[in-house]
């Protein structure tokens, strides 16, 4: 089994960041290949993605552990793809996210690691943009 890991810091509170990530409907906002992610009850999620030019659909699972700010996920398939992430508080409005991906298939080169780093950057940007928009909406209501 091959494991890929990436850690990054973000100017987002840990609870805000984890809350966003624990909602599987947000997946298409930061995972470029993901087209839809629809919860089906419990930990099951129906997903559709664009993979090497083909649209594929399948079942995935997501397990949030809110007290620990830890999220586990995976998808059925030949690569036994699964992972986990943790979100830590660094300071008010600042957090650290660590993501680990596991697969029985080892990729050649740095494609998976670079994809992981790109996805973590995209998700922190998406959360920050949504949080900023929510703050503006609240200020406009006041």
For each residue, the residues with C-beta under 8 A, 3 or more apart:
1: 80 102 103 104
2: 102 103 104 105 106 107 112
3: 100 101 102
4: 100 101 112 113 116
5: 98 99 100 101 116
6: 98 99 113 116 117 120
7: 96 97 98 99
8: 96 97 117 120 121 124
9: 90 94 95 96 97
10: 17 94 95 96 97 124 127 128
11: 93 94 128
12: 16 17 93 94 95 124 127 128 131
13: 16 17 89 92 93 94 95
14: 17 18 69 87 88 89 90 95
15: 18 19 69
16: 12 13 19 20 127 131
17: 10 12 13 14 20 21 87 95 97 124 127
18: 14 15 21 22 64 66 69 71 87
19: 15 16 22 23
20: 16 17 23 26 123 126 127 130
21: 17 18 26 71 85 87 123 127
22: 18 19 62 64 66 71
23: 19 20 26
24: 27 37 38 39 45 60 62
25: 28 37 38 39
26: 20 21 23 29 30 37 126
27: 24 30 31 34 37 47
28: 25 31 34 35 36 37
29: 26 123 126 130
30: 26 27 119 122 123 125 126 127
31: 27 28 34 49 119 122 123
32: 118 119 122
33: 49 50 51
34: 27 28 31 37 47 48 49
35: 28 48 49 50 55
36: 28 46 47 48
37: 24 25 26 27 28 34 45 46 47 60
38: 24 25 45 46 47
39: 24 25 44 45
40: 44 45 46 59
41: 44
42:
43: 61 62 63
44: 39 40 41 59 60 61
45: 24 37 38 39 40 59 60 61 62
46: 36 37 38 40 57 58 59 60
47: 27 34 36 37 38 57 58 59 60 75
48: 34 35 36 55 56 57
49: 31 33 34 35 55 56 57
50: 33 35 53 54 55 56
51: 33 54 55 56
52:
53: 50
54: 50 51
55: 35 48 49 50 51
56: 48 49 50 51
57: 46 47 48 49
58: 46 47 75 76 77
59: 40 44 45 46 47 75 76
60: 24 37 44 45 46 47 73 74 75 76
61: 43 44 45 73 74 75
62: 22 24 43 45 71 72 73
63: 43 71 72 73
64: 18 22 70 71
65: 68 69 70 71 72
66: 18 22 69
67:
68: 65 86
69: 14 15 18 65 66 86 87 88
70: 64 65 84 85 86 87
71: 18 21 22 62 63 64 65 84 85 86
72: 62 63 65 82 83 84
73: 60 61 62 63 82 83 84
74: 60 61 80 81 82 83
75: 47 58 59 60 61 81 82
76: 58 59 60
77: 58 80 81
78: 104 105
79: 103 104 105
80: 1 74 77 102 103 104
81: 74 75 77 101 102 103
82: 72 73 74 75 101 102 103
83: 72 73 74 99 100 101 102
84: 70 71 72 73 99 100
85: 21 70 71 97 98 99 100
86: 68 69 70 71 97 98
87: 14 17 18 21 69 70 95 96 97
88: 14 69 95 96 97 98
89: 13 14 94 95
90: 9 14 94 95 96
91: 94
92: 13
93: 11 12 13
94: 9 10 11 12 13 89 90 91
95: 9 10 12 13 14 17 87 88 89 90
96: 7 8 9 10 87 88 90
97: 7 8 9 10 17 85 86 87 88 120 123 124
98: 5 6 7 85 86 88
99: 5 6 7 83 84 85 116 119 120
100: 3 4 5 83 84 85
101: 3 4 5 81 82 83 112 116
102: 1 2 3 80 81 82 83
103: 1 2 79 80 81 82 106 107 112
104: 1 2 78 79 80
105: 2 78 79
106: 2 103
107: 2 103 111 112
108: 111
109:
110: 113 114
111: 107 108 114 115
112: 2 4 101 103 107 115 116
113: 4 6 110 116 117
114: 110 111 117 118
115: 111 112 118 119
116: 4 5 6 99 101 112 113 119 120
117: 6 8 113 114 120 121
118: 32 114 115 121 122
119: 30 31 32 99 115 116 122 123
120: 6 8 97 99 116 117 123 124
121: 8 117 118 124 125
122: 30 31 32 118 119 125 126
123: 20 21 29 30 31 97 119 120 126 127
124: 8 10 12 17 97 120 121 127 128
125: 30 121 122 128 129
126: 20 26 29 30 122 123 129 130
127: 10 12 16 17 20 21 30 123 124 130 131
128: 10 11 12 124 125 131 132
129: 125 126 132 133
130: 20 29 126 127 133 134
131: 12 16 127 128 134 135
132: 128 129 135 136
133: 129 130 136 137
134: 130 131 137 138
135: 131 132 138 139
136: 132 133 139 140
137: 133 134 140 141
138: 134 135 141 142
139: 135 136 142
140: 136 137
141: 137 138
142: 138 139
